[in-house]
Amino acid sequence: MRVWREFLAFYDADKTDMDIEDYLEKQVDLIILGFNQPEVTKESLDEYVEVGDIVPLSRQLFQWIQSLTFSKLVKVPNGAAEKV
């Protein structure tokens, strides 16, 4: 849930005053958080991911996290609906 909340907070936040460097830095931070693997670091992303692929990768990761979250929420019983 923490990862989902971090992504959601970033995408919901007003970024009009954020410069491109800070924006990309936050995207990299989200990618690292989302993968949660020791080999995914700022250095490894800098070496293996093109700068133009950072934002699309972050968005794809967020979509994947959302799909996992929502697929599990669908399975949660709804007590009020079950009584009807």
C-alpha positions, -999 to 999 in steps of 0.1 A, spaced: 0 0 0 28 24 7 41 22 -28 6 28 -42 1 57 -19 35 73 -29 27 70 -66 -8 83 -61 4 113 -41 29 122 -67 5 119 -96 -22 139 -77 2 166 -66 4 200 -84 37 199 -103 34 232 -122 63 248 -102 84 216 -104 114 219 -127 122 190 -151 152 178 -130 132 175 -98 104 158 -118 127 132 -132 144 127 -99 110 119 -83 102 96 -111 134 77 -105 127 75 -68 92 61 -75 107 34 -99 132 24 -72 104 22 -46 81 3 -70 107 -24 -79 119 -27 -43 150 -46 -54 186 -40 -42 199 -40 -78 175 -12 -88 193 20 -78 198 55 -92 231 43 -106 217 13 -123 188 33 -138 212 59 -150 233 32 -167 205 11 -182 175 33 -188 174 62 -213 162 95 -199 133 95 -223 121 61 -209 120 72 -172 85 88 -173 69 60 -194 85 34 -171 72 51 -140 37 53 -155 37 17 -166 48 7 -131 20 27 -116 -5 12 -139 7 -23 -130 5 -15 -92 -30 -1 -97 -41 -32 -116 -28 -54 -88 -44 -33 -61 -78 -32 -79 -78 -69 -88 -74 -77 -51 -100 -51 -40 -126 -68 -63 -122 -100 -43 -129 -82 -9 -164 -92 3 -189 -64 5 -210 -71 35 -237 -45 26 -241 -59 -9 -243 -95 3 -272 -87 26 -294 -73 -2 
